[in-house]
Amino acid sequence: ESFTPPAGIEPTVNELAARARNKRDALISETDYLLMSDYPIDAESLEAVKAYRQALRDITVQKGFPFTVEWPVLEEVCHE
């Protein structure tokens, strides 16, 4: 859900950070099933998922956070 503040009112740093963290948390949640022990994923894809999730957790230490965030991209996942 998004909210557009009235003209001239900018979000605070804390609000921007909270929005970024919420998006990050949602993106991480979208990949939870890929880490299930019985999910058929090949080893290379599993490592890519782990790296993606770590990159998401690291957004808060990016230069420019929370004003600019470079969102990582998860490449296609291959199944076993």
PyRosetta script that sets phi, psi and omega in degrees:
from pyrosetta import init, pose_from_sequence

init()
pose = pose_from_sequence("ESFTPPAGIEPTVNELAARARNKRDALISETDYLLMSDYPIDAESLEAVKAYRQALRDITVQKGFPFTVEWPVLEEVCHE")
pose.set_psi(1, 135.4)
pose.set_omega(1, -180.0)
pose.set_phi(2, -115.9)
pose.set_psi(2, 158.1)
pose.set_omega(2, 179.8)
pose.set_phi(3, -136.2)
pose.set_psi(3, 128.7)
pose.set_omega(3, 177.0)
pose.set_phi(4, -105.3)
pose.set_psi(4, 116.5)
pose.set_omega(4, -179.1)
pose.set_phi(5, -69.4)
pose.set_psi(5, 160.2)
pose.set_omega(5, 176.5)
pose.set_phi(6, -58.1)
pose.set_psi(6, 153.2)
pose.set_omega(6, -179.5)
pose.set_phi(7, -53.3)
pose.set_psi(7, 136.8)
pose.set_omega(7, 177.9)
pose.set_phi(8, 88.5)
pose.set_psi(8, -8.4)
pose.set_omega(8, 178.7)
pose.set_phi(9, -109.0)
pose.set_psi(9, 112.3)
pose.set_omega(9, -178.7)
pose.set_phi(10, -96.1)
pose.set_psi(10, 149.3)
pose.set_omega(10, 176.9)
pose.set_phi(11, -66.7)
pose.set_psi(11, 150.6)
pose.set_omega(11, 177.7)
pose.set_phi(12, -75.9)
pose.set_psi(12, 167.7)
pose.set_omega(12, 176.7)
pose.set_phi(13, -58.6)
pose.set_psi(13, -42.9)
pose.set_omega(13, 179.7)
pose.set_phi(14, -63.6)
pose.set_psi(14, -38.6)
pose.set_omega(14, 177.9)
pose.set_phi(15, -66.0)
pose.set_psi(15, -43.3)
pose.set_omega(15, 177.5)
pose.set_phi(16, -61.7)
pose.set_psi(16, -43.2)
pose.set_omega(16, 179.3)
pose.set_phi(17, -63.5)
pose.set_psi(17, -41.7)
pose.set_omega(17, 179.4)
pose.set_phi(18, -63.7)
pose.set_psi(18, -40.7)
pose.set_omega(18, 178.1)
pose.set_phi(19, -62.3)
pose.set_psi(19, -44.5)
pose.set_omega(19, 179.9)
pose.set_phi(20, -64.2)
pose.set_psi(20, -42.3)
pose.set_omega(20, 178.8)
pose.set_phi(21, -65.2)
pose.set_psi(21, -38.4)
pose.set_omega(21, 177.6)
pose.set_phi(22, -62.9)
pose.set_psi(22, -44.1)
pose.set_omega(22, 178.1)
pose.set_phi(23, -63.9)
pose.set_psi(23, -44.2)
pose.set_omega(23, 178.8)
pose.set_phi(24, -58.0)
pose.set_psi(24, -47.6)
pose.set_omega(24, -178.9)
pose.set_phi(25, -60.8)
pose.set_psi(25, -39.4)
pose.set_omega(25, 178.6)
pose.set_phi(26, -65.7)
pose.set_psi(26, -41.8)
pose.set_omega(26, 179.5)
pose.set_phi(27, -65.7)
pose.set_psi(27, -39.1)
pose.set_omega(27, 176.6)
pose.set_phi(28, -63.8)
pose.set_psi(28, -45.0)
pose.set_omega(28, -179.7)
pose.set_phi(29, -59.3)
pose.set_psi(29, -34.4)
pose.set_omega(29, -179.8)
pose.set_phi(30, -64.3)
pose.set_psi(30, -18.1)
pose.set_omega(30, -178.6)
pose.set_phi(31, -107.5)
pose.set_psi(31, 2.1)
pose.set_omega(31, -177.9)
pose.set_phi(32, -54.5)
pose.set_psi(32, -42.9)
pose.set_omega(32, -176.8)
pose.set_phi(33, -62.4)
pose.set_psi(33, -25.5)
pose.set_omega(33, -178.8)
pose.set_phi(34, -70.0)
pose.set_psi(34, -18.3)
pose.set_omega(34, -179.2)
pose.set_phi(35, -97.4)
pose.set_psi(35, 0.4)
pose.set_omega(35, 178.1)
pose.set_phi(36, -63.9)
pose.set_psi(36, 138.6)
pose.set_omega(36, -175.0)
pose.set_phi(37, -61.2)
pose.set_psi(37, -25.4)
pose.set_omega(37, -178.7)
pose.set_phi(38, -100.8)
pose.set_psi(38, 8.3)
pose.set_omega(38, 178.9)
pose.set_phi(39, -80.7)
pose.set_psi(39, 130.6)
pose.set_omega(39, -176.6)
pose.set_phi(40, -79.1)
pose.set_psi(40, 89.9)
pose.set_omega(40, -179.8)
pose.set_phi(41, -128.3)
pose.set_psi(41, 140.2)
pose.set_omega(41, -179.6)
pose.set_phi(42, -76.7)
pose.set_psi(42, 162.6)
pose.set_omega(42, -173.3)
pose.set_phi(43, -61.5)
pose.set_psi(43, -39.9)
pose.set_omega(43, -179.1)
pose.set_phi(44, -65.0)
pose.set_psi(44, -42.7)
pose.set_omega(44, 178.6)
pose.set_phi(45, -66.9)
pose.set_psi(45, -38.0)
pose.set_omega(45, 178.7)
pose.set_phi(46, -61.0)
pose.set_psi(46, -43.6)
pose.set_omega(46, 178.1)
pose.set_phi(47, -64.6)
pose.set_psi(47, -37.5)
pose.set_omega(47, 178.1)
pose.set_phi(48, -64.7)
pose.set_psi(48, -39.9)
pose.set_omega(48, 178.1)
pose.set_phi(49, -64.4)
pose.set_psi(49, -44.2)
pose.set_omega(49, 179.6)
pose.set_phi(50, -62.3)
pose.set_psi(50, -42.1)
pose.set_omega(50, 179.1)
pose.set_phi(51, -65.2)
pose.set_psi(51, -40.2)
pose.set_omega(51, 178.1)
pose.set_phi(52, -61.2)
pose.set_psi(52, -47.0)
pose.set_omega(52, -179.3)
pose.set_phi(53, -64.0)
pose.set_psi(53, -37.9)
pose.set_omega(53, 177.3)
pose.set_phi(54, -66.5)
pose.set_psi(54, -41.4)
pose.set_omega(54, 177.9)
pose.set_phi(55, -61.2)
pose.set_psi(55, -37.6)
pose.set_omega(55, 176.2)
pose.set_phi(56, -64.3)
pose.set_psi(56, -42.9)
pose.set_omega(56, 179.7)
pose.set_phi(57, -65.0)
pose.set_psi(57, -26.6)
pose.set_omega(57, -177.2)
pose.set_phi(58, -86.7)
pose.set_psi(58, 1.7)
pose.set_omega(58, -177.4)
pose.set_phi(59, -60.8)
pose.set_psi(59, -28.6)
pose.set_omega(59, -177.1)
pose.set_phi(60, -70.4)
pose.set_psi(60, -13.6)
pose.set_omega(60, 178.3)
pose.set_phi(61, -104.9)
pose.set_psi(61, 5.1)
pose.set_omega(61, 176.2)
pose.set_phi(62, -67.8)
pose.set_psi(62, 145.2)
pose.set_omega(62, 174.9)
pose.set_phi(63, -63.9)
pose.set_psi(63, 130.0)
pose.set_omega(63, 178.8)
pose.set_phi(64, 95.9)
pose.set_psi(64, -8.4)
pose.set_omega(64, 178.3)
pose.set_phi(65, -63.0)
pose.set_psi(65, 137.3)
pose.set_omega(65, 4.4)
pose.set_phi(66, -97.1)
pose.set_psi(66, 7.0)
pose.set_omega(66, -177.1)
pose.set_phi(67, -72.2)
pose.set_psi(67, -36.6)
pose.set_omega(67, 175.5)
pose.set_phi(68, -132.1)
pose.set_psi(68, 136.3)
pose.set_omega(68, 179.0)
pose.set_phi(69, -133.6)
pose.set_psi(69, 127.7)
pose.set_omega(69, 173.1)
pose.set_phi(70, -94.7)
pose.set_psi(70, 105.5)
pose.set_omega(70, -177.0)
pose.set_phi(71, -78.8)
pose.set_psi(71, 128.1)
pose.set_omega(71, 177.1)
pose.set_phi(72, -68.3)
pose.set_psi(72, 159.0)
pose.set_omega(72, 180.0)
pose.set_phi(73, -120.2)
pose.set_psi(73, 132.7)
pose.set_omega(73, 176.6)
pose.set_phi(74, -90.9)
pose.set_psi(74, 120.3)
pose.set_omega(74, 176.9)
pose.set_phi(75, -69.9)
pose.set_psi(75, 172.7)
pose.set_omega(75, -179.1)
pose.set_phi(76, -59.0)
pose.set_psi(76, 137.7)
pose.set_omega(76, -179.5)
pose.set_phi(77, -96.4)
pose.set_psi(77, 130.5)
pose.set_omega(77, 179.3)
pose.set_phi(78, -99.0)
pose.set_psi(78, 140.2)
pose.set_omega(78, 179.2)
pose.set_phi(79, -96.2)
pose.set_psi(79, 154.3)
pose.set_omega(79, 178.9)
pose.set_phi(80, -69.5)
pose.dump_pdb("model.pdb")
